[in-house]
Amino acid sequence: MYNKLLTCYNSIREKTDFVPEIGIILGSGLGGYADEIETVATIDYSEIEGFPQSTVEGHKGRFVFGYVCGTPVVIMQGRVHYYEGYAMTDVVLPTRIMGMLGIKKLILTNAAGGVNTSYSAGDLMMITDHIATFVPNPLLGKNISELGVRFPDMSEIYSKRLRACIRDAAEKCDITLREGVYLQLTGPSYESPAEIRMCRTLGADAVGMSTACEAIAARHMGVEVCGVSCITNMAAGVLDQKLNHAEVQETADRVAKQFKALVTEIVCQISKV
């Protein structure tokens, strides 16, 4: 696996020597954010030898290198999901590559279903912790000692000091910010009402099909992590209606401007700490 990572890393380094400080993974509805930054270079995933390809509609599938608030960043414009049929090591490969490229902090974003019944579609939720028990741990198998230790601590996956920065950013943008626990399931089917009741019993506030595995891989490498979910729909059984991806995309698009402003301000805030 490490040799595969080196192959991807070297393939990128043949195209750019840009060294980012912050990595950003864009979830559904945020893809256009990468088109708005001060861009230095873009590399399609298809140009990177051995790199997994995103197959989800609306995910462009490329790295964008540039500056936000004067801070060098690398943005994943389209992520890879476990439900696309990839091994979990491939799902987190892009996260690990960003760590190898130099990032010290990672901002994770996603579209999620609201499990907490006090939430509404369109809410933004800062991730305070996660539950990843229902997907394969990305660190399974022989440890890649070049990246991190065999048994990494996960008592503070989402950095307290970066969470403070997100709160400050939300206040500056005049955005009401929820805070809660994110639970990752495999997808691609939406959860049943009984499964959502289980998630709520376990302490989850939002549920989705990404993010937690990426956070684990980043923390394994010593990268500081923070995350924000866009609650694009209420999860199964919360409301008396069926779920569909069009609804998710519609809500994500509706709050995209607000979400983009928050991400920019988060970068400005965390670049100072």
Buried (B, 14 or more C-beta within 10 A) or exposed (E): BEEBBBEBBEBBEEBBEBEBBBBBBBBBBBBBBBEEBEEBBBBBBEBBEEBBBBBBEBBBBBBBBBBBBEBBBBBBBBBBBBBBEBBBBBBBBBBBBBBBBBBEBBBBBBBBBBBBEEBEBBBBBBBBBBBBEBBBEBBEEEBBEEBBEEEBEEEEBBBEEBBBBBBBBBEBBEBEBBBBBBBBBEBEEBBEEEBBBBBBEEEBBBBBBBBBBBBBBBBBBEBBBBBBBBBBBBBBBBEEEEBEBEBBBBBBBBBBEBBBBBBBBBBBBBBEE
